[in-house]
C-alpha cells in the first residue's frame, strides 16, 4: 500500500476519501489518478453541483488530457471531468480553489512574478473571464450574492468587490487592527 494509501473505517483509499456528513460512513468515492500519488500536493478542494474542484502543486496527463494545478472530478464516482482552466498567469506554487458558486469558480494564487492574483473561471468549461481585481496580499475569498470579499495582509484587510466589475463596492468593512499593520484576515465565511 505504501505512503499513498490510507485506511478509513477499515477500508483503504488512495489519499482521497469521502464520508457521509451525518453517519460518518465511508462512501464509495475514490480517485485513481496520478493526483493520488505522494509526489503531488493538494492545497484545496471545493465541491459544487456534484463536482469536486481540486487545486495544488501537480501536473499530470490522464486519458490524453493534461492537468496543471487545477482539475475536477465527479463528486460521486471520482471520474475525471473535462474542466481544465488554462490560466497561464498562475505560478505552480500553492494555487487554491478559493470559492465556488453555481456559475463561477474563483482561483487564488501567485502570478509568475510572485504577485497575488484571483481569477474567475466557468465551472463547466474552465474558461476565464475579464474579472481581474488588483489587490496585493490576498489570502482568502468569499462570495455572497453580487459581492466578492477578498481578505489578507493588506490595508484594510478585507475588501468588498462588485462581482460584475471587480471594482470596490459601495459598502466596505472597517478593520482598524489590520489597517495599522497589526493583523491579517486569513479566512472568510459568509452566513445567511
C-alpha positions as CSV (number, residue, x, y, z in Angstrom):
1,X,0.0,0.0,0.0
2,X,2.9,2.4,0.6
3,X,2.7,6.1,1.5
4,X,-0.1,6.7,-1.0
5,X,-2.7,4.7,0.9
6,X,-4.7,5.4,4.0
7,X,-7.2,3.4,5.9
8,X,-10.5,4.9,6.9
9,X,-13.2,2.9,8.7
10,X,-11.2,-0.2,7.9
11,X,-11.1,0.4,4.1
12,X,-8.2,1.5,2.0
13,X,-8.3,4.7,0.0
14,X,-5.5,6.3,-2.2
15,X,-5.2,9.8,-0.5
16,X,-8.8,10.8,-1.3
17,X,-11.9,9.7,0.6
18,X,-15.5,10.9,1.2
19,X,-17.5,10.4,4.3
20,X,-21.3,10.8,4.9
21,X,-21.7,14.0,6.9
22,X,-24.3,12.6,9.1
23,X,-23.3,9.0,9.7
24,X,-19.5,9.2,9.1
25,X,-19.8,6.1,6.9
26,X,-17.1,5.9,4.2
27,X,-18.6,6.5,0.7
28,X,-17.5,4.6,-2.4
29,X,-15.9,7.8,-3.9
30,X,-12.3,7.4,-4.8
31,X,-9.8,9.0,-7.2
32,X,-7.5,6.7,-9.1
33,X,-5.4,9.2,-11.0
34,X,-1.8,10.4,-10.6
35,X,-3.1,13.1,-8.3
36,X,-3.3,10.5,-5.6
37,X,0.5,10.0,-5.6
38,X,2.6,11.2,-2.8
39,X,4.7,13.5,-5.1
40,X,1.7,15.9,-5.5
41,X,0.5,18.4,-3.0
42,X,-3.2,19.2,-2.9
43,X,-3.7,22.7,-1.5
44,X,-7.5,23.0,-1.6
45,X,-10.8,21.3,-2.6
46,X,-14.3,22.6,-3.1
47,X,-17.5,20.8,-4.1
48,X,-20.3,22.4,-6.1
49,X,-23.1,20.8,-8.3
50,X,-21.6,17.3,-7.7
51,X,-18.2,18.3,-8.9
52,X,-15.1,18.2,-6.7
53,X,-12.7,21.0,-7.8
54,X,-9.1,20.4,-6.8
55,X,-6.0,22.7,-6.8
56,X,-2.4,22.0,-5.9
57,X,1.1,21.6,-6.9
58,X,0.7,19.0,-9.6
59,X,1.0,18.3,-13.3
60,X,-0.2,15.1,-14.9
61,X,-1.8,13.6,-18.0
62,X,-4.8,11.3,-17.8
63,X,-6.6,9.9,-20.8
64,X,-4.6,12.3,-23.0
65,X,-5.7,15.3,-21.0
66,X,-3.0,17.4,-19.3
67,X,-3.8,19.0,-15.9
68,X,-1.7,21.7,-14.3
69,X,-2.5,23.0,-10.8
70,X,-6.3,22.7,-11.3
71,X,-8.6,19.8,-12.1
72,X,-12.1,18.4,-11.3
73,X,-13.7,15.1,-10.5
74,X,-17.3,13.8,-10.4
75,X,-18.1,14.0,-6.7
76,X,-19.9,10.7,-6.7
77,X,-17.8,8.5,-8.9
78,X,-14.4,10.1,-8.8
79,X,-14.3,10.3,-12.7
80,X,-12.0,13.0,-14.1
81,X,-14.1,15.8,-15.5
82,X,-13.3,17.9,-18.6
83,X,-12.9,21.1,-16.5
84,X,-9.4,22.3,-17.1
85,X,-8.8,26.0,-16.6
86,X,-5.9,27.2,-18.7
87,X,-4.8,30.3,-16.8
88,X,-1.2,30.8,-17.9
89,X,-0.7,33.6,-15.3
90,X,-0.5,31.2,-12.3
91,X,2.7,30.0,-10.7
92,X,2.7,26.3,-9.7
93,X,3.3,27.3,-6.1
94,X,0.3,27.0,-3.8
95,X,-2.6,27.6,-6.1
96,X,-6.0,27.3,-4.5
97,X,-9.7,26.9,-5.3
98,X,-10.8,29.9,-3.3
99,X,-14.5,29.8,-3.7
100,X,-17.2,28.1,-5.9
101,X,-20.7,29.2,-6.9
102,X,-23.1,27.6,-9.3
103,X,-21.8,29.9,-12.0
104,X,-18.1,30.6,-11.1
105,X,-15.0,29.1,-9.7
106,X,-12.6,31.5,-8.1
107,X,-8.9,30.6,-8.3
108,X,-6.3,32.1,-5.9
109,X,-2.5,32.0,-6.2
110,X,0.5,33.9,-7.3
111,X,1.4,35.0,-10.8
112,X,4.8,34.2,-12.3
113,X,6.3,37.4,-10.7
114,X,5.0,36.3,-7.2
115,X,2.1,38.8,-7.0
116,X,-1.2,37.5,-5.5
117,X,-3.9,37.0,-8.1
118,X,-7.6,36.0,-8.1
119,X,-9.2,34.8,-11.3
120,X,-12.7,33.6,-12.1
121,X,-13.5,30.8,-14.4
122,X,-16.6,29.0,-15.6
123,X,-17.5,25.9,-13.6
124,X,-18.0,23.6,-16.6
125,X,-15.7,25.0,-19.4
126,X,-12.9,26.4,-17.2
127,X,-12.8,29.5,-19.4
128,X,-11.7,32.6,-17.6
129,X,-13.4,36.0,-18.0
130,X,-12.2,39.6,-17.7
131,X,-12.8,39.8,-13.9
132,X,-9.3,40.6,-12.6
133,X,-9.2,42.6,-9.3
134,X,-6.0,44.3,-8.4
135,X,-5.0,43.7,-4.7
136,X,-1.8,42.5,-3.0
137,X,-1.6,40.1,-0.1
138,X,-4.8,38.2,-0.8
139,X,-5.2,35.0,1.4
140,X,-8.9,34.3,1.2
141,X,-12.0,34.8,-0.9
142,X,-15.7,34.5,-0.1
143,X,-18.7,35.1,-2.4
144,X,-22.2,36.2,-1.5
145,X,-24.8,37.5,-4.0
146,X,-23.1,40.2,-6.0
147,X,-20.2,40.7,-3.6
148,X,-16.8,39.1,-3.7
149,X,-14.9,39.6,-0.4
150,X,-11.1,39.5,-0.5
151,X,-9.2,39.1,2.8
152,X,-5.5,39.2,3.5
153,X,-2.5,41.0,4.9
154,X,-3.2,44.3,3.2
155,X,-4.8,47.5,4.5
156,X,-7.7,47.5,5.4
157,X,-7.6,43.6,5.5
158,X,-10.9,43.0,3.9
159,X,-12.5,44.5,0.8
160,X,-15.9,44.0,-0.8
161,X,-15.8,43.9,-4.6
162,X,-18.6,44.1,-7.1
163,X,-18.8,40.6,-8.6
164,X,-19.5,42.0,-12.0
165,X,-16.9,44.8,-12.3
166,X,-14.2,43.7,-9.8
167,X,-14.3,47.3,-8.5
168,X,-14.8,48.3,-4.9
169,X,-18.4,48.1,-3.9
170,X,-20.2,51.0,-2.1
171,X,-20.1,49.2,1.4
172,X,-16.7,48.4,2.8
173,X,-15.8,46.8,6.1
174,X,-13.5,48.6,8.5
175,X,-10.8,46.8,10.4
176,X,-8.5,49.2,12.4
177,X,-6.1,46.5,13.6
178,X,-5.3,45.3,10.1
179,X,-5.0,48.8,8.8
180,X,-2.5,49.6,11.5
181,X,-0.4,46.6,10.4
182,X,-1.3,44.5,13.4
183,X,-3.1,41.6,11.7
184,X,-4.2,39.8,8.7
185,X,-7.5,38.2,7.5
186,X,-6.7,34.6,6.8
187,X,-10.2,33.2,6.3
188,X,-13.7,34.5,5.4
189,X,-17.1,32.8,5.8
190,X,-20.4,34.3,4.8
191,X,-23.5,33.3,6.6
192,X,-27.1,33.9,5.5
